[in-house]
Amino acid sequence: MVRIRIVKDRCKKCLNCVNVCNAPRKVYEEVNGEPVISRPEDCLECLQCAMLCPSQAIEFDDVYLSKVVIYNPKFVRLFDKII
């Protein structure tokens, strides 16, 4: 199972991670206006949540950003701008 963390002092509570999650059972939930990792075992490791986090508050253990896992062309273009 992938280990995901939200670094609270970086999180801007934009909820991009909640909205972009592609997992059949969403990994993130909104609780009192903040994102919470509720089902990490359902993570598909697509990393779209990390790519769309404006403050880089989402961290994964042993998973690295790569164009190989980012299959949506829109996110590949975003990735190209970041690196």
PyMOL Python script that loads the backbone (N, CA, C, O; Angstrom):
from pymol import cmd

cmd.read_pdbstr("""\
ATOM      1  N   MET A   1       0.850  -1.193   0.000  1.00  0.00           N
ATOM      2  CA  MET A   1       0.000   0.000   0.000  1.00  0.00           C
ATOM      3  C   MET A   1       0.887   1.245   0.000  1.00  0.00           C
ATOM      4  O   MET A   1       1.872   1.329   0.733  1.00  0.00           O
ATOM      5  N   VAL A   2       0.516   2.187  -0.825  1.00  0.00           N
ATOM      6  CA  VAL A   2       1.254   3.441  -0.911  1.00  0.00           C
ATOM      7  C   VAL A   2       1.029   4.254   0.359  1.00  0.00           C
ATOM      8  O   VAL A   2      -0.065   4.261   0.925  1.00  0.00           O
ATOM      9  N   ARG A   3       2.071   4.929   0.790  1.00  0.00           N
ATOM     10  CA  ARG A   3       1.958   5.794   1.969  1.00  0.00           C
ATOM     11  C   ARG A   3       1.915   7.242   1.491  1.00  0.00           C
ATOM     12  O   ARG A   3       2.835   7.727   0.833  1.00  0.00           O
ATOM     13  N   ILE A   4       0.821   7.918   1.841  1.00  0.00           N
ATOM     14  CA  ILE A   4       0.583   9.301   1.420  1.00  0.00           C
ATOM     15  C   ILE A   4       0.524  10.180   2.660  1.00  0.00           C
ATOM     16  O   ILE A   4      -0.008   9.782   3.696  1.00  0.00           O
ATOM     17  N   ARG A   5       1.078  11.381   2.539  1.00  0.00           N
ATOM     18  CA  ARG A   5       1.002  12.360   3.630  1.00  0.00           C
ATOM     19  C   ARG A   5       0.591  13.709   3.061  1.00  0.00           C
ATOM     20  O   ARG A   5       0.951  14.068   1.940  1.00  0.00           O
ATOM     21  N   ILE A   6      -0.163  14.438   3.851  1.00  0.00           N
ATOM     22  CA  ILE A   6      -0.428  15.846   3.545  1.00  0.00           C
ATOM     23  C   ILE A   6       0.334  16.650   4.581  1.00  0.00           C
ATOM     24  O   ILE A   6       0.073  16.536   5.779  1.00  0.00           O
ATOM     25  N   VAL A   7       1.268  17.455   4.126  1.00  0.00           N
ATOM     26  CA  VAL A   7       2.055  18.292   5.033  1.00  0.00           C
ATOM     27  C   VAL A   7       1.177  19.477   5.415  1.00  0.00           C
ATOM     28  O   VAL A   7       0.977  20.399   4.624  1.00  0.00           O
ATOM     29  N   LYS A   8       0.664  19.438   6.625  1.00  0.00           N
ATOM     30  CA  LYS A   8      -0.355  20.401   7.073  1.00  0.00           C
ATOM     31  C   LYS A   8       0.108  21.850   6.998  1.00  0.00           C
ATOM     32  O   LYS A   8      -0.679  22.724   6.634  1.00  0.00           O
ATOM     33  N   ASP A   9       1.369  22.127   7.332  1.00  0.00           N
ATOM     34  CA  ASP A   9       1.811  23.526   7.324  1.00  0.00           C
ATOM     35  C   ASP A   9       2.000  24.078   5.910  1.00  0.00           C
ATOM     36  O   ASP A   9       2.136  25.289   5.736  1.00  0.00           O
ATOM     37  N   ARG A  10       2.009  23.212   4.905  1.00  0.00           N
ATOM     38  CA  ARG A  10       2.076  23.669   3.510  1.00  0.00           C
ATOM     39  C   ARG A  10       0.700  23.728   2.854  1.00  0.00           C
ATOM     40  O   ARG A  10       0.499  24.489   1.907  1.00  0.00           O
ATOM     41  N   CYS A  11      -0.240  22.940   3.342  1.00  0.00           N
ATOM     42  CA  CYS A  11      -1.551  22.805   2.706  1.00  0.00           C
ATOM     43  C   CYS A  11      -2.313  24.133   2.720  1.00  0.00           C
ATOM     44  O   CYS A  11      -2.440  24.780   3.759  1.00  0.00           O
ATOM     45  N   LYS A  12      -2.822  24.527   1.532  1.00  0.00           N
ATOM     46  CA  LYS A  12      -3.594  25.767   1.411  1.00  0.00           C
ATOM     47  C   LYS A  12      -5.100  25.511   1.428  1.00  0.00           C
ATOM     48  O   LYS A  12      -5.898  26.434   1.261  1.00  0.00           O
ATOM     49  N   LYS A  13      -5.481  24.240   1.634  1.00  0.00           N
ATOM     50  CA  LYS A  13      -6.895  23.851   1.712  1.00  0.00           C
ATOM     51  C   LYS A  13      -7.662  24.188   0.431  1.00  0.00           C
ATOM     52  O   LYS A  13      -8.836  24.554   0.481  1.00  0.00           O
ATOM     53  N   CYS A  14      -6.994  24.063  -0.703  1.00  0.00           N
ATOM     54  CA  CYS A  14      -7.641  24.346  -1.990  1.00  0.00           C
ATOM     55  C   CYS A  14      -8.546  23.199  -2.431  1.00  0.00           C
ATOM     56  O   CYS A  14      -9.438  23.384  -3.259  1.00  0.00           O
ATOM     57  N   LEU A  15      -8.311  22.013  -1.871  1.00  0.00           N
ATOM     58  CA  LEU A  15      -9.092  20.801  -2.153  1.00  0.00           C
ATOM     59  C   LEU A  15      -8.913  20.271  -3.574  1.00  0.00           C
ATOM     60  O   LEU A  15      -9.739  19.492  -4.049  1.00  0.00           O
ATOM     61  N   ASN A  16      -7.848  20.682  -4.256  1.00  0.00           N
ATOM     62  CA  ASN A  16      -7.554  20.113  -5.573  1.00  0.00           C
ATOM     63  C   ASN A  16      -7.410  18.596  -5.480  1.00  0.00           C
ATOM     64  O   ASN A  16      -7.882  17.872  -6.357  1.00  0.00           O
ATOM     65  N   CYS A  17      -6.766  18.118  -4.429  1.00  0.00           N
ATOM     66  CA  CYS A  17      -6.544  16.675  -4.276  1.00  0.00           C
ATOM     67  C   CYS A  17      -7.868  15.923  -4.143  1.00  0.00           C
ATOM     68  O   CYS A  17      -8.025  14.831  -4.689  1.00  0.00           O
ATOM     69  N   VAL A  18      -8.807  16.505  -3.423  1.00  0.00           N
ATOM     70  CA  VAL A  18     -10.129  15.883  -3.255  1.00  0.00           C
ATOM     71  C   VAL A  18     -10.843  15.823  -4.603  1.00  0.00           C
ATOM     72  O   VAL A  18     -11.451  14.808  -4.942  1.00  0.00           O
ATOM     73  N   ASN A  19     -10.771  16.893  -5.359  1.00  0.00           N
ATOM     74  CA  ASN A  19     -11.507  16.994  -6.622  1.00  0.00           C
ATOM     75  C   ASN A  19     -10.900  16.192  -7.763  1.00  0.00           C
ATOM     76  O   ASN A  19     -11.635  15.731  -8.637  1.00  0.00           O
ATOM     77  N   VAL A  20      -9.589  16.010  -7.784  1.00  0.00           N
ATOM     78  CA  VAL A  20      -8.939  15.365  -8.927  1.00  0.00           C
ATOM     79  C   VAL A  20      -8.773  13.849  -8.745  1.00  0.00           C
ATOM     80  O   VAL A  20      -8.458  13.155  -9.712  1.00  0.00           O
ATOM     81  N   CYS A  21      -8.970  13.335  -7.565  1.00  0.00           N
ATOM     82  CA  CYS A  21      -8.731  11.912  -7.305  1.00  0.00           C
ATOM     83  C   CYS A  21      -9.563  11.031  -8.245  1.00  0.00           C
ATOM     84  O   CYS A  21     -10.784  11.170  -8.326  1.00  0.00           O
ATOM     85  N   ASN A  22      -8.877  10.118  -8.955  1.00  0.00           N
ATOM     86  CA  ASN A  22      -9.505   9.236  -9.940  1.00  0.00           C
ATOM     87  C   ASN A  22      -9.882   7.869  -9.387  1.00  0.00           C
ATOM     88  O   ASN A  22     -10.518   7.081 -10.086  1.00  0.00           O
ATOM     89  N   ALA A  23      -9.510   7.578  -8.169  1.00  0.00           N
ATOM     90  CA  ALA A  23      -9.766   6.251  -7.601  1.00  0.00           C
ATOM     91  C   ALA A  23     -11.272   6.000  -7.523  1.00  0.00           C
ATOM     92  O   ALA A  23     -12.037   6.913  -7.212  1.00  0.00           O
ATOM     93  N   PRO A  24     -11.703   4.767  -7.805  1.00  0.00           N
ATOM     94  CA  PRO A  24     -13.140   4.444  -7.718  1.00  0.00           C
ATOM     95  C   PRO A  24     -13.737   4.795  -6.350  1.00  0.00           C
ATOM     96  O   PRO A  24     -14.849   5.316  -6.266  1.00  0.00           O
ATOM     97  N   ARG A  25     -13.001   4.509  -5.303  1.00  0.00           N
ATOM     98  CA  ARG A  25     -13.373   4.982  -3.967  1.00  0.00           C
ATOM     99  C   ARG A  25     -12.359   6.064  -3.633  1.00  0.00           C
ATOM    100  O   ARG A  25     -11.184   5.767  -3.417  1.00  0.00           O
ATOM    101  N   LYS A  26     -12.790   7.285  -3.589  1.00  0.00           N
ATOM    102  CA  LYS A  26     -11.889   8.432  -3.427  1.00  0.00           C
ATOM    103  C   LYS A  26     -10.938   8.253  -2.241  1.00  0.00           C
ATOM    104  O   LYS A  26     -11.344   7.821  -1.162  1.00  0.00           O
ATOM    105  N   VAL A  27      -9.685   8.588  -2.460  1.00  0.00           N
ATOM    106  CA  VAL A  27      -8.651   8.498  -1.435  1.00  0.00           C
ATOM    107  C   VAL A  27      -8.801   9.639  -0.426  1.00  0.00           C
ATOM    108  O   VAL A  27      -8.552   9.465   0.767  1.00  0.00           O
ATOM    109  N   TYR A  28      -9.209  10.800  -0.921  1.00  0.00           N
ATOM    110  CA  TYR A  28      -9.317  12.001  -0.082  1.00  0.00           C
ATOM    111  C   TYR A  28     -10.772  12.341   0.196  1.00  0.00           C
ATOM    112  O   TYR A  28     -11.665  12.047  -0.599  1.00  0.00           O
ATOM    113  N   GLU A  29     -10.983  12.965   1.340  1.00  0.00           N
ATOM    114  CA  GLU A  29     -12.292  13.517   1.687  1.00  0.00           C
ATOM    115  C   GLU A  29     -12.089  14.909   2.260  1.00  0.00           C
ATOM    116  O   GLU A  29     -11.023  15.236   2.781  1.00  0.00           O
ATOM    117  N   GLU A  30     -13.122  15.713   2.154  1.00  0.00           N
ATOM    118  CA  GLU A  30     -13.103  17.037   2.775  1.00  0.00           C
ATOM    119  C   GLU A  30     -13.727  16.917   4.162  1.00  0.00           C
ATOM    120  O   GLU A  30     -14.849  16.432   4.310  1.00  0.00           O
ATOM    121  N   VAL A  31     -12.995  17.358   5.162  1.00  0.00           N
ATOM    122  CA  VAL A  31     -13.491  17.360   6.534  1.00  0.00           C
ATOM    123  C   VAL A  31     -13.239  18.748   7.107  1.00  0.00           C
ATOM    124  O   VAL A  31     -12.091  19.162   7.275  1.00  0.00           O
ATOM    125  N   ASN A  32     -14.301  19.451   7.401  1.00  0.00           N
ATOM    126  CA  ASN A  32     -14.203  20.817   7.937  1.00  0.00           C
ATOM    127  C   ASN A  32     -13.353  21.729   7.047  1.00  0.00           C
ATOM    128  O   ASN A  32     -12.569  22.537   7.543  1.00  0.00           O
ATOM    129  N   GLY A  33     -13.516  21.591   5.737  1.00  0.00           N
ATOM    130  CA  GLY A  33     -12.811  22.452   4.799  1.00  0.00           C
ATOM    131  C   GLY A  33     -11.372  22.061   4.525  1.00  0.00           C
ATOM    132  O   GLY A  33     -10.665  22.785   3.824  1.00  0.00           O
ATOM    133  N   GLU A  34     -10.920  20.933   5.059  1.00  0.00           N
ATOM    134  CA  GLU A  34      -9.551  20.477   4.854  1.00  0.00           C
ATOM    135  C   GLU A  34      -9.538  19.103   4.200  1.00  0.00           C
ATOM    136  O   GLU A  34     -10.438  18.298   4.436  1.00  0.00           O
ATOM    137  N   PRO A  35      -8.519  18.823   3.372  1.00  0.00           N
ATOM    138  CA  PRO A  35      -8.415  17.485   2.797  1.00  0.00           C
ATOM    139  C   PRO A  35      -7.890  16.498   3.836  1.00  0.00           C
ATOM    140  O   PRO A  35      -6.998  16.814   4.624  1.00  0.00           O
ATOM    141  N   VAL A  36      -8.460  15.302   3.818  1.00  0.00           N
ATOM    142  CA  VAL A  36      -8.041  14.238   4.722  1.00  0.00           C
ATOM    143  C   VAL A  36      -7.855  12.974   3.884  1.00  0.00           C
ATOM    144  O   VAL A  36      -8.667  12.678   3.008  1.00  0.00           O
ATOM    145  N   ILE A  37      -6.794  12.240   4.155  1.00  0.00           N
ATOM    146  CA  ILE A  37      -6.557  10.971   3.468  1.00  0.00           C
ATOM    147  C   ILE A  37      -7.389   9.920   4.188  1.00  0.00           C
ATOM    148  O   ILE A  37      -7.058   9.508   5.299  1.00  0.00           O
ATOM    149  N   SER A  38      -8.472   9.491   3.546  1.00  0.00           N
ATOM    150  CA  SER A  38      -9.391   8.567   4.209  1.00  0.00           C
ATOM    151  C   SER A  38      -9.204   7.115   3.762  1.00  0.00           C
ATOM    152  O   SER A  38      -9.463   6.197   4.540  1.00  0.00           O
ATOM    153  N   ARG A  39      -8.761   6.895   2.526  1.00  0.00           N
ATOM    154  CA  ARG A  39      -8.606   5.529   2.022  1.00  0.00           C
ATOM    155  C   ARG A  39      -7.312   5.396   1.205  1.00  0.00           C
ATOM    156  O   ARG A  39      -7.376   5.259  -0.016  1.00  0.00           O
ATOM    157  N   PRO A  40      -6.146   5.435   1.850  1.00  0.00           N
ATOM    158  CA  PRO A  40      -4.890   5.336   1.097  1.00  0.00           C
ATOM    159  C   PRO A  40      -4.736   4.007   0.366  1.00  0.00           C
ATOM    160  O   PRO A  40      -4.021   3.927  -0.633  1.00  0.00           O
ATOM    161  N   GLU A  41      -5.394   2.978   0.850  1.00  0.00           N
ATOM    162  CA  GLU A  41      -5.300   1.659   0.214  1.00  0.00           C
ATOM    163  C   GLU A  41      -5.938   1.637  -1.179  1.00  0.00           C
ATOM    164  O   GLU A  41      -5.673   0.727  -1.965  1.00  0.00           O
ATOM    165  N   ASP A  42      -6.773   2.629  -1.488  1.00  0.00           N
ATOM    166  CA  ASP A  42      -7.431   2.705  -2.791  1.00  0.00           C
ATOM    167  C   ASP A  42      -6.674   3.570  -3.793  1.00  0.00           C
ATOM    168  O   ASP A  42      -7.134   3.750  -4.920  1.00  0.00           O
ATOM    169  N   CYS A  43      -5.529   4.104  -3.401  1.00  0.00           N
ATOM    170  CA  CYS A  43      -4.752   4.989  -4.270  1.00  0.00           C
ATOM    171  C   CYS A  43      -4.270   4.248  -5.515  1.00  0.00           C
ATOM    172  O   CYS A  43      -3.740   3.141  -5.424  1.00  0.00           O
ATOM    173  N   LEU A  44      -4.461   4.871  -6.677  1.00  0.00           N
ATOM    174  CA  LEU A  44      -4.023   4.311  -7.964  1.00  0.00           C
ATOM    175  C   LEU A  44      -2.596   4.728  -8.317  1.00  0.00           C
ATOM    176  O   LEU A  44      -2.041   4.268  -9.315  1.00  0.00           O
ATOM    177  N   GLU A  45      -2.008   5.592  -7.502  1.00  0.00           N
ATOM    178  CA  GLU A  45      -0.656   6.120  -7.712  1.00  0.00           C
ATOM    179  C   GLU A  45      -0.517   6.862  -9.034  1.00  0.00           C
ATOM    180  O   GLU A  45       0.537   6.818  -9.668  1.00  0.00           O
ATOM    181  N   CYS A  46      -1.580   7.544  -9.449  1.00  0.00           N
ATOM    182  CA  CYS A  46      -1.514   8.343 -10.679  1.00  0.00           C
ATOM    183  C   CYS A  46      -0.785   9.668 -10.428  1.00  0.00           C
ATOM    184  O   CYS A  46      -0.299  10.295 -11.369  1.00  0.00           O
ATOM    185  N   LEU A  47      -0.708  10.086  -9.182  1.00  0.00           N
ATOM    186  CA  LEU A  47       0.011  11.287  -8.738  1.00  0.00           C
ATOM    187  C   LEU A  47      -0.597  12.600  -9.199  1.00  0.00           C
ATOM    188  O   LEU A  47       0.034  13.650  -9.077  1.00  0.00           O
ATOM    189  N   GLN A  48      -1.813  12.556  -9.726  1.00  0.00           N
ATOM    190  CA  GLN A  48      -2.446  13.800 -10.162  1.00  0.00           C
ATOM    191  C   GLN A  48      -2.685  14.731  -8.980  1.00  0.00           C
ATOM    192  O   GLN A  48      -2.601  15.950  -9.133  1.00  0.00           O
ATOM    193  N   CYS A  49      -2.975  14.192  -7.827  1.00  0.00           N
ATOM    194  CA  CYS A  49      -3.179  15.040  -6.642  1.00  0.00           C
ATOM    195  C   CYS A  49      -1.903  15.819  -6.319  1.00  0.00           C
ATOM    196  O   CYS A  49      -1.960  17.013  -6.025  1.00  0.00           O
ATOM    197  N   ALA A  50      -0.766  15.149  -6.373  1.00  0.00           N
ATOM    198  CA  ALA A  50       0.507  15.810  -6.083  1.00  0.00           C
ATOM    199  C   ALA A  50       0.855  16.836  -7.152  1.00  0.00           C
ATOM    200  O   ALA A  50       1.391  17.902  -6.847  1.00  0.00           O
ATOM    201  N   MET A  51       0.548  16.511  -8.408  1.00  0.00           N
ATOM    202  CA  MET A  51       0.856  17.440  -9.497  1.00  0.00           C
ATOM    203  C   MET A  51       0.011  18.704  -9.429  1.00  0.00           C
ATOM    204  O   MET A  51       0.477  19.779  -9.806  1.00  0.00           O
ATOM    205  N   LEU A  52      -1.222  18.589  -8.955  1.00  0.00           N
ATOM    206  CA  LEU A  52      -2.108  19.751  -8.921  1.00  0.00           C
ATOM    207  C   LEU A  52      -2.087  20.494  -7.586  1.00  0.00           C
ATOM    208  O   LEU A  52      -2.790  21.491  -7.422  1.00  0.00           O
ATOM    209  N   CYS A  53      -1.303  20.026  -6.655  1.00  0.00           N
ATOM    210  CA  CYS A  53      -1.207  20.720  -5.368  1.00  0.00           C
ATOM    211  C   CYS A  53      -0.323  21.962  -5.534  1.00  0.00           C
ATOM    212  O   CYS A  53       0.868  21.835  -5.821  1.00  0.00           O
ATOM    213  N   PRO A  54      -0.894  23.159  -5.358  1.00  0.00           N
ATOM    214  CA  PRO A  54      -0.116  24.378  -5.593  1.00  0.00           C
ATOM    215  C   PRO A  54       0.999  24.600  -4.576  1.00  0.00           C
ATOM    216  O   PRO A  54       1.923  25.370  -4.836  1.00  0.00           O
ATOM    217  N   SER A  55       0.928  23.945  -3.435  1.00  0.00           N
ATOM    218  CA  SER A  55       1.941  24.156  -2.404  1.00  0.00           C
ATOM    219  C   SER A  55       2.815  22.934  -2.157  1.00  0.00           C
ATOM    220  O   SER A  55       3.577  22.901  -1.190  1.00  0.00           O
ATOM    221  N   GLN A  56       2.712  21.929  -3.022  1.00  0.00           N
ATOM    222  CA  GLN A  56       3.486  20.696  -2.905  1.00  0.00           C
ATOM    223  C   GLN A  56       3.359  20.078  -1.514  1.00  0.00           C
ATOM    224  O   GLN A  56       4.342  19.656  -0.906  1.00  0.00           O
ATOM    225  N   ALA A  57       2.119  20.040  -1.033  1.00  0.00           N
ATOM    226  CA  ALA A  57       1.857  19.528   0.312  1.00  0.00           C
ATOM    227  C   ALA A  57       1.607  18.024   0.355  1.00  0.00           C
ATOM    228  O   ALA A  57       1.503  17.449   1.439  1.00  0.00           O
ATOM    229  N   ILE A  58       1.509  17.389  -0.792  1.00  0.00           N
ATOM    230  CA  ILE A  58       1.239  15.949  -0.820  1.00  0.00           C
ATOM    231  C   ILE A  58       2.530  15.209  -1.099  1.00  0.00           C
ATOM    232  O   ILE A  58       3.216  15.465  -2.088  1.00  0.00           O
ATOM    233  N   GLU A  59       2.847  14.283  -0.205  1.00  0.00           N
ATOM    234  CA  GLU A  59       4.071  13.498  -0.336  1.00  0.00           C
ATOM    235  C   GLU A  59       3.734  12.019  -0.361  1.00  0.00           C
ATOM    236  O   GLU A  59       2.831  11.562   0.339  1.00  0.00           O
ATOM    237  N   PHE A  60       4.471  11.280  -1.173  1.00  0.00           N
ATOM    238  CA  PHE A  60       4.337   9.834  -1.289  1.00  0.00           C
ATOM    239  C   PHE A  60       5.651   9.196  -0.879  1.00  0.00           C
ATOM    240  O   PHE A  60       6.715   9.727  -1.197  1.00  0.00           O
ATOM    241  N   ASP A  61       5.602   8.071  -0.181  1.00  0.00           N
ATOM    242  CA  ASP A  61       6.804   7.293   0.096  1.00  0.00           C
ATOM    243  C   ASP A  61       7.011   6.322  -1.058  1.00  0.00           C
ATOM    244  O   ASP A  61       6.073   5.643  -1.476  1.00  0.00           O
ATOM    245  N   ASP A  62       8.216   6.255  -1.567  1.00  0.00           N
ATOM    246  CA  ASP A  62       8.610   5.298  -2.595  1.00  0.00           C
ATOM    247  C   ASP A  62       7.832   5.432  -3.901  1.00  0.00           C
ATOM    248  O   ASP A  62       7.753   4.469  -4.663  1.00  0.00           O
ATOM    249  N   VAL A  63       7.264   6.590  -4.175  1.00  0.00           N
ATOM    250  CA  VAL A  63       6.612   6.858  -5.449  1.00  0.00           C
ATOM    251  C   VAL A  63       7.159   8.201  -5.919  1.00  0.00           C
ATOM    252  O   VAL A  63       7.205   9.164  -5.153  1.00  0.00           O
ATOM    253  N   TYR A  64       7.567   8.259  -7.169  1.00  0.00           N
ATOM    254  CA  TYR A  64       8.197   9.466  -7.676  1.00  0.00           C
ATOM    255  C   TYR A  64       7.450   9.986  -8.894  1.00  0.00           C
ATOM    256  O   TYR A  64       6.911   9.209  -9.682  1.00  0.00           O
ATOM    257  N   LEU A  65       7.421  11.294  -9.041  1.00  0.00           N
ATOM    258  CA  LEU A  65       6.767  11.906 -10.194  1.00  0.00           C
ATOM    259  C   LEU A  65       7.496  11.497 -11.459  1.00  0.00           C
ATOM    260  O   LEU A  65       8.721  11.581 -11.544  1.00  0.00           O
ATOM    261  N   SER A  66       6.737  11.059 -12.424  1.00  0.00           N
ATOM    262  CA  SER A  66       7.311  10.605 -13.690  1.00  0.00           C
ATOM    263  C   SER A  66       6.284  10.787 -14.786  1.00  0.00           C
ATOM    264  O   SER A  66       5.087  10.624 -14.548  1.00  0.00           O
ATOM    265  N   LYS A  67       6.729  11.118 -15.971  1.00  0.00           N
ATOM    266  CA  LYS A  67       5.808  11.225 -17.098  1.00  0.00           C
ATOM    267  C   LYS A  67       5.184   9.876 -17.432  1.00  0.00           C
ATOM    268  O   LYS A  67       4.126   9.828 -18.059  1.00  0.00           O
ATOM    269  N   VAL A  68       5.805   8.807 -17.034  1.00  0.00           N
ATOM    270  CA  VAL A  68       5.288   7.475 -17.326  1.00  0.00           C
ATOM    271  C   VAL A  68       3.923   7.262 -16.663  1.00  0.00           C
ATOM    272  O   VAL A  68       3.038   6.659 -17.270  1.00  0.00           O
ATOM    273  N   VAL A  69       3.739   7.739 -15.442  1.00  0.00           N
ATOM    274  CA  VAL A  69       2.479   7.518 -14.744  1.00  0.00           C
ATOM    275  C   VAL A  69       1.472   8.632 -14.990  1.00  0.00           C
ATOM    276  O   VAL A  69       0.300   8.480 -14.647  1.00  0.00           O
ATOM    277  N   ILE A  70       1.894   9.733 -15.568  1.00  0.00           N
ATOM    278  CA  ILE A  70       0.977  10.833 -15.826  1.00  0.00           C
ATOM    279  C   ILE A  70       0.531  10.721 -17.279  1.00  0.00           C
ATOM    280  O   ILE A  70       1.204  11.224 -18.179  1.00  0.00           O
ATOM    281  N   TYR A  71      -0.581  10.075 -17.503  1.00  0.00           N
ATOM    282  CA  TYR A  71      -1.015   9.736 -18.844  1.00  0.00           C
ATOM    283  C   TYR A  71      -1.890  10.797 -19.485  1.00  0.00           C
ATOM    284  O   TYR A  71      -2.129  10.733 -20.691  1.00  0.00           O
ATOM    285  N   ASN A  72      -2.371  11.759 -18.735  1.00  0.00           N
ATOM    286  CA  ASN A  72      -3.218  12.805 -19.269  1.00  0.00           C
ATOM    287  C   ASN A  72      -2.322  13.895 -19.871  1.00  0.00           C
ATOM    288  O   ASN A  72      -1.494  14.464 -19.160  1.00  0.00           O
ATOM    289  N   PRO A  73      -2.472  14.195 -21.164  1.00  0.00           N
ATOM    290  CA  PRO A  73      -1.598  15.186 -21.812  1.00  0.00           C
ATOM    291  C   PRO A  73      -1.586  16.541 -21.104  1.00  0.00           C
ATOM    292  O   PRO A  73      -0.553  17.210 -21.075  1.00  0.00           O
ATOM    293  N   LYS A  74      -2.706  16.948 -20.541  1.00  0.00           N
ATOM    294  CA  LYS A  74      -2.758  18.224 -19.830  1.00  0.00           C
ATOM    295  C   LYS A  74      -1.770  18.223 -18.660  1.00  0.00           C
ATOM    296  O   LYS A  74      -1.103  19.228 -18.414  1.00  0.00           O
ATOM    297  N   PHE A  75      -1.674  17.104 -17.939  1.00  0.00           N
ATOM    298  CA  PHE A  75      -0.781  17.026 -16.802  1.00  0.00           C
ATOM    299  C   PHE A  75       0.672  16.847 -17.231  1.00  0.00           C
ATOM    300  O   PHE A  75       1.583  17.268 -16.518  1.00  0.00           O
ATOM    301  N   VAL A  76       0.896  16.230 -18.381  1.00  0.00           N
ATOM    302  CA  VAL A  76       2.255  16.113 -18.890  1.00  0.00           C
ATOM    303  C   VAL A  76       2.779  17.505 -19.212  1.00  0.00           C
ATOM    304  O   VAL A  76       3.931  17.814 -18.906  1.00  0.00           O
ATOM    305  N   ARG A  77       1.955  18.349 -19.825  1.00  0.00           N
ATOM    306  CA  ARG A  77       2.371  19.723 -20.118  1.00  0.00           C
ATOM    307  C   ARG A  77       2.654  20.484 -18.827  1.00  0.00           C
ATOM    308  O   ARG A  77       3.609  21.258 -18.766  1.00  0.00           O
ATOM    309  N   LEU A  78       1.836  20.276 -17.792  1.00  0.00           N
ATOM    310  CA  LEU A  78       2.059  20.925 -16.503  1.00  0.00           C
ATOM    311  C   LEU A  78       3.378  20.443 -15.903  1.00  0.00           C
ATOM    312  O   LEU A  78       4.148  21.241 -15.368  1.00  0.00           O
ATOM    313  N   PHE A  79       3.636  19.143 -15.992  1.00  0.00           N
ATOM    314  CA  PHE A  79       4.878  18.570 -15.479  1.00  0.00           C
ATOM    315  C   PHE A  79       6.077  19.190 -16.182  1.00  0.00           C
ATOM    316  O   PHE A  79       7.067  19.519 -15.529  1.00  0.00           O
ATOM    317  N   ASP A  80       6.009  19.359 -17.509  1.00  0.00           N
ATOM    318  CA  ASP A  80       7.094  19.944 -18.272  1.00  0.00           C
ATOM    319  C   ASP A  80       7.410  21.353 -17.782  1.00  0.00           C
ATOM    320  O   ASP A  80       8.573  21.754 -17.774  1.00  0.00           O
ATOM    321  N   LYS A  81       6.401  22.102 -17.379  1.00  0.00           N
ATOM    322  CA  LYS A  81       6.613  23.461 -16.894  1.00  0.00           C
ATOM    323  C   LYS A  81       7.266  23.475 -15.526  1.00  0.00           C
ATOM    324  O   LYS A  81       7.994  24.409 -15.190  1.00  0.00           O
ATOM    325  N   ILE A  82       7.007  22.433 -14.729  1.00  0.00           N
ATOM    326  CA  ILE A  82       7.540  22.380 -13.360  1.00  0.00           C
ATOM    327  C   ILE A  82       9.034  22.064 -13.352  1.00  0.00           C
ATOM    328  O   ILE A  82       9.792  22.652 -12.581  1.00  0.00           O
ATOM    329  N   ILE A  83       9.458  21.127 -14.219  1.00  0.00           N
ATOM    330  CA  ILE A  83      10.865  20.706 -14.165  1.00  0.00           C
ATOM    331  C   ILE A  83      11.758  21.526 -15.049  1.00  0.00           C
ATOM    332  O   ILE A  83      12.964  21.284 -15.104  1.00  0.00           O
TER     333      ILE A  83
END
""", "prot")
cmd.dss("prot")
cmd.show_as("cartoon", "prot")
cmd.util.cbc("prot")
cmd.orient("prot")
